[in-house]
Amino acid sequence: VSTQSTGIVNSSGRTAVLSDPDGKEFPWSIKPLQELTNSSASLLLRYPSLLYFTSPPETKNQVRELLKNLSEQYDQKDEIEMLFFYATESYLISTVRGMTGVPMRGPTVLMLDPQAQMFYQLNDPLLDDVKILKTFIADWKDGKLVGKPFKIISKGMIFFVALALVAAFFLYYVVFP
């Protein structure tokens, strides 16, 4: 999706149109805060992203509000610096955990840097402490964190890529022939 004045605002135009068929959010620019879903997962491989995985599902709204407040503190109108993702129950959580080797237990905060193919983990995140998250982001930006490489190709990622290809085929040949 592109506009004459700003150029490309979303390289996943089909997904944007399908998720907002009435055009209420046109021109469908990429939002800094995202729930980790099939349609948003591809952004993880394009932009640095802070991911907050939590359980149980009852904490989803609390985490979303925390990240919403945090994401609004970063001016990203001209260029996307980073995205903020939250998830409670999704097979994509296990895909990301598989890419990083992070265990499947408890709340987890990760910074995923796709260009460096590195991830950074915040240990024992507190759900209500925005200061800790801001410090984590600042330390990442300043290069103070020690990262670990992540595997782009894993069994979960192969499944995700296959699923994305099936979805793209369906959209291209069935929905928008």
N, C-alpha and C positions, 0 to 999 in steps of 0.2 A: 504494500500500500504506500503510495507516495502522494505528496501534494506539490503544487507548483512552487510554493514559497519555501518549503523546508526540505524537499526531496523525500527520500525514503524514510518513513516513520515506523514501518513494521514490515520486516521481510517475511513474516508468516501471515500474509494477507488472507489466505483461505481460512485459516483457523480463526482469525479475528472476525471475519465476516460471519462464519458459522456460529461463533459464540455470541454474536450481537446482530442477528438478522434484521432488526428494526433500525439499526444505525444510530442508536442513542449515544454511543461513545465514539462516533466518527470524529477524527480520522484514524482511530484505532492505534494510537501510539502505544508503545510498550510501557506498561505500568511498572514502577519500581517494586511494588509489593505484589507477590504472586503466590497462589496456592500451588503446590507441586502436583501437577496433573499431567495427563498425556499431552495436552496441547501446550503446556508451558515448559515441559521438560527439555525441549530442544534449546531453550535459552541458556541452560546450564553450560552448554558447550560453546557458547558465544560470548558470555559476559561473566566477569567475576561475580560471584553470588554468595551471600550469607544464607545458609540453610539452617533452619531450626526445626528439628524433629522432636516431637513430644508425644507422650501418651499419659494418661488415657485421652480419648477423644474429647472429653469434657473440657480439657484445657486449650482446645483449639482457638476459641474466641479470645482467650487471655493472651495467647501467643500472637495471634493476628493483630490485636490492638497494640501490643508492645512493639511489634515490627512496623506497624503503620506509623506510630509515633516516631520511631527511629528513622524510618525511610524518609519522612517529611523533613528531617533535619539536614538532608543532603540535597543540594540544588542539582538536579539532573535534567533541567529543561532543554539545554542545548545538546548535551551528549550524555549517554548512559555510562555512568562510572561503575555502578554495581547494582545488582538486583537483590531483593530480599524474598526468600521463600519460607513457607511454613507448611508442615504436613503432620498429620497424626496417624492416619491409616492409609497406606498406599503401597502397592507392590514396588513403586518407584523408590521408596525409602530403602528397601532391601537392595535395589539396583545400585543406588549411590553408596550404600554401606559396602556392597561388594566391590565397587570401584576403589574405595578407599581402605577397605579392610577394617573399618570401625565396627566394633561389636554391636549386636542387635539388642542393646539394653539401655534403658533410661533415656532421659532427654539428652539430645546431642546438638551442639552448635558447631557448624563447619563453615569455613570460608573456602570456596572452590575457585581456583584461578585456572581457567582453561588454557590461557595462553602459555603459562608457565607449566601447565600440567602438574600442578601442586595443590595440595589441600592443607588446611591448617585447622586444628581442632581446639575448641575452647573446652577445657575440662570443668565439669560440674557447673553448668550454667544455672543461674537463678532466674526463674521465670519473670520476676518483677524488677530486675536490676538493669535498667537501660545503661547505666554508667559502665558496667562491666562490658556490655556489648560495644559501646562506643570506644572504650579503651582497646578492645580486641580489634576493631576495625582500624583505629588509628595506628596500632602496632603493625598491622598487616600493611597498611599504606606506607609506613616508614621503613618497612623491611626488617622489622625487629623480630618477627616470628620465624621459627624454624618449621619449614614445611616438609611434607612427605609427598613423593610422587604418587599419582593415582593412575590406575589402569583404565584407559578409555575402553578397551575391549575386555569384557568379562562375559560370563554366561548370561548374566542379567542384561548387560548392554546389548548383546546379540539379540536377545528376546525383544528388547526395547526397539532396536533398529528394525527388526522384522515387523513388529507391530506398527511402527511409524510408516514403513513402506506399504503395508496392507492398507492403512488408513489413507495414505496419499493416493494409492491406486483407486480406492473406493471413492474418494472425493473427485478425482480427476475423471473417472469413467462413469460413475453412477450419479453423483450429486450434481456435478457441473460438466456434463458431457460435451 
